[in-house]
């Protein structure tokens, strides 16, 4: 009997209950999965969450005092590869179910796609931009300073903040095309409109300074009041054009008359 064991192991050699277990493979698995997390383009919270769970399970698996805790034989599935009573499988199943429910929540009662949200936000930005310009024109064509200038300043800041939200939603809408092959043309056109809007929004800084610093002295009133109808007419035409561009980018439709 001792001679037979000599062919299997020798004194001082570590023997595992499962002959297929390899510390080297487990170490490579631990390091390899961590590298995949670090190289991924996921959010930082997702990376931390995945790395913590991975280390938790691999350390238990490699610990001789813990190892793999097998449940009852009747709970094996897939030819005995998985036991539904094992802790890792319970975590995996509940995580998958939670992800499915979270995804379904974005589709019911109406799909909450980032591209649609970007279009909605952009419509709000365009409307807000029109209101800001109209209020600024009316204020500058007035006769004296008033507290209205601070209201205009607040509206300008809110419009700039909302515009940044549009860009973030467009950046996050890439998966809609990659996974569902949806809205790539819309996304590109909305991106172009957003880039054009940045030029318009950059002028708001000048408008804000002009509104806050205007003292209505000298020939200001005589110069600007005759221009008020012209400025409002230009605003109406440019606003209508922006609305047409935005609507056509989303609906992908533009009739001959509008063209």
C-alpha positions as CSV (number, residue, x, y, z in Angstrom):
1,X,0.0,0.0,0.0
2,X,2.9,2.4,0.8
3,X,4.4,1.6,-2.5
4,X,1.2,2.5,-4.3
5,X,1.0,5.8,-2.4
6,X,4.6,6.6,-3.3
7,X,3.6,6.8,-6.9
8,X,0.9,9.4,-6.1
9,X,2.6,11.6,-3.5
10,X,5.6,11.9,-1.2
11,X,6.1,13.2,2.3
12,X,5.5,16.9,2.7
13,X,3.6,17.3,-0.6
14,X,0.3,19.2,-0.4
15,X,-2.6,17.1,-1.6
16,X,-6.0,18.5,-2.5
17,X,-9.3,16.8,-2.2
18,X,-10.0,17.6,-5.8
19,X,-7.1,16.6,-8.0
20,X,-8.2,19.1,-10.6
21,X,-7.6,22.0,-8.3
22,X,-4.7,24.3,-9.3
23,X,-3.6,27.3,-7.2
24,X,-1.9,28.7,-10.3
25,X,-5.1,28.7,-12.3
26,X,-7.0,30.3,-9.4
27,X,-4.4,33.0,-9.1
28,X,-4.5,33.7,-12.8
29,X,-8.3,33.8,-12.6
30,X,-8.2,36.3,-9.7
31,X,-5.7,38.6,-11.5
32,X,-7.2,38.2,-14.9
33,X,-10.8,39.1,-13.9
34,X,-9.5,42.1,-12.0
35,X,-7.6,43.3,-15.1
36,X,-10.7,42.9,-17.2
37,X,-12.6,45.1,-14.8
38,X,-9.9,47.8,-14.8
39,X,-9.6,47.8,-18.6
40,X,-13.4,48.0,-19.1
41,X,-15.1,51.3,-19.8
42,X,-17.6,50.8,-17.0
43,X,-18.6,53.3,-14.4
44,X,-16.2,53.5,-11.4
45,X,-19.0,52.2,-9.0
46,X,-19.6,49.2,-11.3
47,X,-15.9,48.3,-11.4
48,X,-15.6,48.5,-7.6
49,X,-18.7,46.5,-7.1
50,X,-17.6,43.7,-9.5
51,X,-14.1,43.6,-8.1
52,X,-15.3,43.3,-4.5
53,X,-17.7,40.4,-5.4
54,X,-15.0,38.7,-7.5
55,X,-12.5,38.8,-4.6
56,X,-15.1,37.6,-2.1
57,X,-15.9,34.5,-4.1
58,X,-12.4,33.6,-5.3
59,X,-10.9,33.9,-1.8
60,X,-13.6,31.6,-0.4
61,X,-13.0,29.1,-3.3
62,X,-9.2,29.1,-2.7
63,X,-9.5,28.9,1.1
64,X,-9.0,25.2,2.2
65,X,-11.2,25.8,5.3
66,X,-14.1,27.1,3.2
67,X,-13.9,25.9,-0.4
68,X,-17.0,25.1,-2.4
69,X,-20.0,24.3,-0.2
70,X,-22.1,21.8,-2.1
71,X,-25.9,21.6,-1.5
72,X,-28.2,18.6,-1.8
73,X,-27.8,16.4,-4.9
74,X,-31.3,17.0,-5.9
75,X,-30.6,20.7,-6.4
76,X,-28.0,20.1,-9.1
77,X,-28.7,21.4,-12.6
78,X,-27.0,21.4,-16.0
79,X,-25.6,17.9,-15.5
80,X,-24.3,18.5,-12.0
81,X,-22.3,21.6,-12.9
82,X,-24.3,24.0,-10.8
83,X,-26.1,23.6,-7.5
84,X,-28.8,26.1,-7.0
85,X,-28.3,26.1,-3.2
86,X,-24.8,27.5,-3.5
87,X,-24.3,31.1,-2.3
88,X,-22.7,32.3,-5.5
89,X,-25.6,31.1,-7.6
90,X,-28.1,32.8,-5.3
91,X,-26.2,36.1,-5.6
92,X,-25.9,35.7,-9.4
93,X,-29.6,34.8,-9.8
94,X,-30.8,37.7,-7.6
95,X,-28.5,40.1,-9.4
96,X,-29.7,39.0,-12.8
97,X,-33.3,39.3,-11.7
98,X,-32.6,42.8,-10.3
99,X,-31.0,43.8,-13.6
100,X,-34.0,42.5,-15.6
101,X,-36.5,44.4,-13.4
102,X,-34.4,47.6,-13.7
103,X,-34.3,47.3,-17.5
104,X,-38.1,46.6,-17.7
105,X,-38.7,49.7,-15.5
106,X,-37.2,51.8,-18.3
107,X,-39.5,50.3,-20.9
108,X,-42.8,50.4,-18.9
109,X,-45.1,52.3,-19.4
110,X,-42.9,54.2,-22.0
111,X,-39.3,53.5,-23.0
112,X,-36.9,55.9,-21.3
113,X,-34.2,56.1,-23.9
114,X,-31.4,58.6,-23.5
115,X,-31.9,59.9,-27.1
116,X,-35.6,60.7,-26.4
117,X,-34.6,62.4,-23.2
118,X,-32.0,64.4,-25.0
119,X,-34.6,65.5,-27.6
120,X,-37.0,66.5,-24.8
121,X,-34.3,68.5,-23.0
122,X,-33.2,70.1,-26.2
123,X,-36.7,71.3,-26.9
124,X,-36.8,72.8,-23.4
125,X,-33.5,74.5,-24.0
126,X,-34.6,76.0,-27.3
127,X,-37.8,77.3,-25.7
128,X,-35.9,78.7,-22.8
129,X,-33.4,80.3,-25.1
130,X,-36.2,82.0,-27.0
131,X,-37.6,83.3,-23.7
132,X,-34.2,84.6,-22.6
133,X,-33.6,86.5,-25.8
134,X,-37.1,88.0,-25.8
135,X,-36.8,89.1,-22.2
136,X,-33.3,90.6,-22.9
137,X,-34.6,92.5,-25.9
138,X,-37.5,93.9,-24.0
139,X,-35.3,94.9,-21.0
140,X,-32.6,96.5,-23.2
141,X,-35.4,98.4,-25.1
142,X,-36.7,99.8,-21.8
143,X,-36.0,103.2,-20.2
144,X,-34.3,102.4,-16.9
145,X,-32.6,99.7,-14.8
146,X,-34.8,97.2,-12.9
147,X,-34.6,94.0,-10.9
148,X,-35.6,92.2,-14.1
149,X,-31.9,92.0,-15.1
150,X,-31.3,89.6,-12.2
151,X,-34.1,87.4,-13.4
152,X,-32.6,87.3,-16.9
153,X,-29.2,86.4,-15.4
154,X,-30.9,83.4,-13.5
155,X,-32.6,82.3,-16.7
156,X,-29.4,82.3,-18.6
157,X,-27.6,80.2,-16.0
158,X,-30.5,77.7,-15.9
159,X,-30.4,77.5,-19.7
160,X,-26.7,76.8,-19.8
161,X,-27.1,74.1,-17.2
162,X,-29.9,72.4,-19.1
163,X,-27.7,72.4,-22.3
164,X,-25.0,70.5,-20.5
165,X,-27.6,67.8,-19.6
166,X,-28.4,67.4,-23.3
167,X,-24.8,66.6,-24.1
168,X,-24.6,64.0,-21.3
169,X,-27.8,62.2,-22.5
170,X,-26.5,62.1,-26.1
171,X,-23.2,60.7,-24.9
172,X,-25.1,58.0,-22.9
173,X,-27.3,57.0,-25.9
174,X,-24.7,55.1,-27.8
175,X,-26.0,51.7,-26.5
176,X,-29.4,52.3,-28.2
177,X,-27.8,52.0,-31.5
178,X,-25.3,49.3,-30.5
179,X,-27.9,47.0,-28.9
180,X,-31.2,47.9,-30.6
181,X,-29.9,49.5,-33.9
182,X,-32.1,52.6,-33.1
183,X,-31.8,56.3,-33.7
184,X,-28.3,56.5,-34.9
185,X,-29.2,59.1,-37.6
186,X,-31.3,61.0,-35.0
187,X,-28.4,60.9,-32.6
188,X,-26.0,62.3,-35.1
189,X,-28.3,65.1,-36.2
190,X,-29.1,66.0,-32.6
191,X,-25.4,66.1,-31.9
192,X,-24.9,68.5,-34.8
193,X,-27.7,70.7,-33.5
194,X,-26.2,70.6,-30.0
195,X,-22.8,71.7,-31.4
196,X,-24.5,74.6,-33.2
197,X,-26.4,75.5,-30.1
198,X,-23.1,75.8,-28.2
199,X,-22.2,78.8,-30.4
200,X,-25.5,80.4,-29.6
201,X,-25.2,79.7,-25.9
202,X,-21.7,81.2,-25.8
203,X,-23.2,84.5,-26.8
204,X,-25.4,84.4,-23.7
205,X,-22.4,85.4,-21.6
206,X,-22.2,88.6,-23.6
207,X,-25.9,89.2,-23.3
208,X,-25.7,88.6,-19.6
209,X,-22.9,91.2,-19.2
210,X,-24.8,93.7,-21.4
211,X,-28.0,93.4,-19.4
212,X,-26.3,93.7,-16.0
213,X,-24.0,96.6,-17.0
214,X,-26.4,98.7,-19.1
215,X,-27.2,102.1,-17.4
216,X,-29.6,103.5,-20.0
217,X,-27.8,106.8,-20.2
218,X,-26.7,108.8,-23.2
219,X,-28.4,108.0,-26.5
220,X,-29.1,104.4,-25.6
221,X,-32.9,104.7,-25.7
222,X,-33.0,106.7,-29.0
223,X,-30.7,104.1,-30.6
224,X,-32.2,100.9,-29.5
225,X,-36.0,101.4,-29.3
226,X,-36.4,101.7,-33.1
227,X,-34.5,98.4,-33.5
228,X,-36.9,96.5,-31.1
229,X,-39.3,95.3,-33.9
230,X,-36.4,94.2,-36.1
231,X,-34.7,92.3,-33.3
232,X,-38.0,90.6,-32.3
233,X,-38.7,89.7,-36.0
234,X,-35.2,88.1,-36.3
235,X,-35.8,86.2,-33.1
236,X,-39.1,84.8,-34.3
237,X,-37.6,83.7,-37.6
238,X,-34.5,82.1,-36.0
239,X,-36.7,80.4,-33.3
240,X,-39.0,78.9,-36.0
241,X,-36.0,77.7,-37.9
242,X,-34.5,76.0,-34.8
243,X,-37.8,74.3,-34.1
244,X,-38.0,73.0,-37.6
245,X,-34.4,71.7,-37.5
246,X,-35.0,70.0,-34.2
247,X,-38.3,68.4,-35.2
248,X,-36.9,67.1,-38.5
249,X,-33.9,65.6,-36.7
250,X,-36.2,63.7,-34.4
251,X,-39.0,62.7,-36.8
252,X,-36.7,62.3,-39.8
253,X,-39.4,64.0,-41.9
254,X,-39.4,67.3,-43.7
255,X,-42.0,68.3,-46.2
256,X,-41.3,70.1,-49.5
257,X,-42.9,73.3,-48.3
258,X,-40.7,73.4,-45.2
259,X,-37.6,72.7,-47.3
